[in-house]
Amino acid sequence: MAELELFILPKTLYVESIQRGDQRFERFLFHLIVRNRRPESITADSLEVVLQNPALGAKLSQVFQGDLLEQRFRQSQKMIDESAADGLVIASDKMRGIVGQRLEVEGDWQFLEVACRFKGHCASGVVIEQLAQRRLHRDAPRTKFSLPLRGRWWIAGGHDNFEPHARSFLNALTYAYDFIQIGESGKSYRNAGQRNEDYYAYSQAVLAAADGKIVQALDGIAENRPSQTPEKNPQVYLQPEAIPMTGNTVVIEHGENEYSCYAHLQPALLVQVGEAVKRGQRLGRVGNSGESTEPHLHFHLADGANLAQANGIPVAFSNWFEDAFSIAPTRVEEGILLSREFVESVD
């Protein structure tokens, strides 16, 4: 066994190609995790991330060291199991790392792989170096997806640095989105926002983003009060640990190992397992169940239905408007959504 293990996660690393007007850029999302297998502590000196295409001689690197590396270790520490020690120290048989790191590169560089180089040292003077490499995937989903909602929506949670989806060790959530609606007041709710019915998103129809077959339909889970998840509201939930994180959930199999997930729905789903559905068919309504603090729709695409075992897949939606509240919103034939932007389906 190596004295130090270095992991680049998730297991399948995708490149998201994004177009906004004349600007084109590529986005890479990953976690870097270091495990110390030595009987003594290791002090990290640097972590270097290198995107490269050897055939074209293209290379781009980012180096984390000193205060920057210590800051990222500290920000990521609570998200890493078995994480221990402070500063740049990695205790024996413990892990440190950088969780939810995003790199954006303007242009079309066609990077094919990512490499990570760790350098550190022990108090005894031993120098520790380790290299990990992973292939980058550029294959887009074979299925064409529409937005799962009608009307104008705000991407409240995507997968930028430090957002919950980016920090999650559930690989299925790597490229997930949270949709909420915003009113004229700039808020997601009317009145005091103390009831689910106060929220603009609540009870909006949730639609199948593409044709497929229902392979999972979790139903009958009571909804939360706003700002009260099951863990924070034990008087309502006698066994909060038994409540699925996704709440009332629908998962559709589209073929080619592509599964779309629609989570936090209201009880009383409109579909059942085994049923064939068509794009645009109603699955249920936006709710506030599971690990949810206000009514919204969680959507993600993955290569399996099991949340704990699947790997997320980037999804480019077809036929929608970006900057949907502007005087002249831009129509997007097919594209990836960005956090904190307003979108609206063309249909």
N, C-alpha and C positions, 0 to 999 in steps of 0.2 A: 504494500500500500504506500502511496506517495506521502511524503511528509506534510504536504499541503495540497488540498483539493480545491480546484477552481471551476466554478460552474457558470455557464451562460444560459439563462432561462428566458422565456419558456422553451419547452422542448423543440417546438417548431417556430422558427423566427421568420416573420414575413416582412416584406417591404411594402409600405403604403405609398402609392403614387398619387399625389394630390395636385389638382389643377384649380387655380383661382384666377380668372381673367387670363392675363398673359403670363402670370407667374406659375411655374411648375416646380414642385419640390418633392423630395422623398423623405419619409419619416420611418424611423427605426425605434422600436420599443423593446426593452430588455431589462433583466435583473442580473447583477454580478454578485455571486456569493462565494466567499472564501471560508474553508474549514481547515483549522489547524489540527493536524494529526500528530504533532510532536509533543513530547512530555513537558516542554517548556513553552512560555509565551513567545509570540512573534509580533514584532512591531512592523506595521505596514509602512513602506516608503512611497510606493506609487502603484496606481492601477491605470494602465493605458488601454484604451479601446481603439482598435484600428479597423476601419472599413476599407475593403480592398477588392480590386479586380486585377489579379496578376496578369491576365492576358493583355489588358490595356495599359497596365502600369499605373492605374488609378489608385490613390490611397488618401485616406483622411483619418487623422488620429485626434483623440482627445485624452489628455492626461489629467488624472486626479492625484494630487499629492498635497502634503502640508495641510494648511487650514481648510482647503476645499475638500480634501478627502475626509478629514475629521468631521466636517460639517455633514457630508453625505452619509457617513457611517452613523452619526448621531440621529439624523433624520430617519434613517432606515431601521434603526436598532429594534424598535418595538414591533416591526413587521417580520422579524427573523426569529424563528424558533432557535432555542439554545444560544441566542446571542448573549454575550457577556463581555465585561471589561469596558473601559472608557478610552477616550482619545483614539489613538491608532493601534492600541494593543489588541491582539487576538489571543485569548486565553487558550490553554491546552484543551483540545477536543471541543472547541466552541467555534461559532460562526460569526462573521461580520460581513457586511456587504453594502451594495448600492441597489436599492429597490426602486422600480418604476423610473428608469432612466430613459429619456427620449432624446434622440438626435434628429435634427432636420437639416437636410442638405438641399440647397437650391440647385436646380438643374436636373439633368438625367444622367447620372454617373454610372448606372448599371453595376453597382457593387454586388459582388457575388458571395462574399463571406465576411464574417466579423471575427476578429481575434482579440483576446484579452491577455495582457501581460501583467503579472503581479511581481513586485519586487519588495522584499522586506528583510529583516534581520532579527537575530536573537541576541539576548544579553551576553551570551557566550561568544558572540562575534561571528556566528555562522550566518552566511548570506543565503536567503531563500528566494528562488525564482520559479515561476510556473507560467505555462502558456496553455490557453484553451482556445479552440477554434470551432466555429459553427458555420454551416452553409445558410445563406439567405434564400428564402423562397419568394418567387415573384409570380407564381401561378395564382390567378384570380379565381374566385368561385365560378363554377360552371353555371350555377343557377343565377337568373336575373331577378333582383329584388326591388320591390317598390317600398316606399315608406309605409310603416304599419299603422299610420294614423292619417286622418284628414284634417285640414285646417293648418294654422300656423303654430309651430312648436319651437321651443327653445331647447338646445342641447345643453342641459344642465350638468350632465356628467358624461364625459367621453373617456379618453384614456391618455390625457396629458400627464406630465410629471406630477406626482403627489395626489392625483385624483384617486378615489377609492378603487376603481377598476385597475388602474396601473399598479397600485400597491398590492393587489391581491395575489396570493400564491395559488389561487384557482386559475389555472391556465385558460380555462374556458372563457374567462372574463377579460382577457387581455385586450380585446377590441370591442368592448361593450359600449352601449350608449344608454343614457337616461333622458327621457323626454318629459318636459313639463310645459304648461301653458302659462303665459304672462298676460295680465290684464293691462288696461290703459294706465293704471296707477304705477306700473312697473313691478307689481307684486304678483305672486302666483295664486293669490286668494282674495276674496272679498271679505268685508266685515273684519272680524278679529282673527280669522283663520283658525278657529278652535274646533270646527267641525269639518269632516271630510267634504261635506256638501259645499263648503265655502270655496273650495279650490276649483279653478277653471278646468283643470285636467280631469277632475273626477267624473266618472260615468261616460266619458268619451269612448266611442267604439274603437276596439282594437281589432285590426284587420290582418289576415294572413298576408305576409309579404311576398309569397310565391306559392305556386301549387305544391301539394305534398300530401302526406298522410300523418295524422295525429298519432304520436307514439308516447306522449305523456300528457296527462290532464289531471293535475292536482287541484282539488276543489274542496270547498267546505271549510276553509280556514277563515276565522273571524278577522275583521279588519282592525287596524290600530287606530287610536286617536292620533291626530297630528302631533308630531314630535315625540310620540311614545312608541318605541319599538317593543317587541315582546320582552326583551331583556330589561327594559326600563318600566314595564307595565305588568309586573307579576301578579297583581291582584286580579287582572283579567285572564291571564294565561297561567294555569296551574303548573304546566310543564313547558316553559318557554323553550327549553333546549330541544323539545320534540317538534317544534314548528319549523318547517323548511325555510331557509333563508330567503328563497324566492317567493314564498307565499303561494297564493293560487297561481298556477303556472300552466302554460301550454307549450309543448315542444313539437315542432313539425319536422318530419324527415323529408328531405327534398331529393334524395338520391345522391350518388357520388360522395357519400360520407359528409353531407352538409345538413346541419340541423339548426333551425332557428328557434330561439327561446323568447317567450313573452312572459314577463314576471310581474308580481305584486298586483295581480288582477283582483277584481271583486269576486266574491263567491257567486255561484250559479253560472258556470261557464256555458257556452253555447255549443261546444263540441265535445266529443268523447273519443277515447283511444280506439284506433282502427279506422276512423272516419277519414275519407278523402276530402280534401278542401281545395278550393280554388283561390287564386290571388284575389285579394279584396274581400274575401268572405269574413263575416264577423266571427271572432273567436270568443269574445267576452267584452268586458268594460274595464277601463282604467280604474284601479283601486289603490288600496293602501295596506296590503297584507305582507306578512313576512318582515324581513329587515328593511323597513321603509318608514321614513319619518313624515312623508306627505304623499298624497296621491301623485303617481307618476308611472310611466311605463319604462321598464328595463327591457332592452332588446340586445341579444348577441347572437352571433353565428359561430358554430363550433363543428368539430369533426365527429362528435358523438353526443348522445343525449344525456349521459351521466356527467353532472357538473363537476364531480371530483376527479374524473378521469380524462375528460375531453380537452382538446387544445383549441383555443380561439382562432378564428379566421377573419381577416379584414373583410368588410362588406362594402361594396360600392352600390349605392341605391340609384335607381333609374328615374328620370323624369321628375325633377323637383326644382324649386326655386331657392336660391341662397339669398341671404339678406332680405328675408321675406317682408320686413316692415318698411323697406325703403320705397321711394317713389318709383324706381325702376329696378325691381329685383331681377337677378340674372338666372336664366333657365339653365339647369345642368342636365345634360342627357344621361350621364352616368358619372357618379363621383362619390368620394368619401366625405362624410360629415366631419366638421371640426367642432370642438368644444366651444361653447359660448356663442354660437351663431343661431340665427332664426332660420328655420326652413319651412317649406310648405310644399305639399304634393301637388303636381300639375293636374292629376286626375280629379 
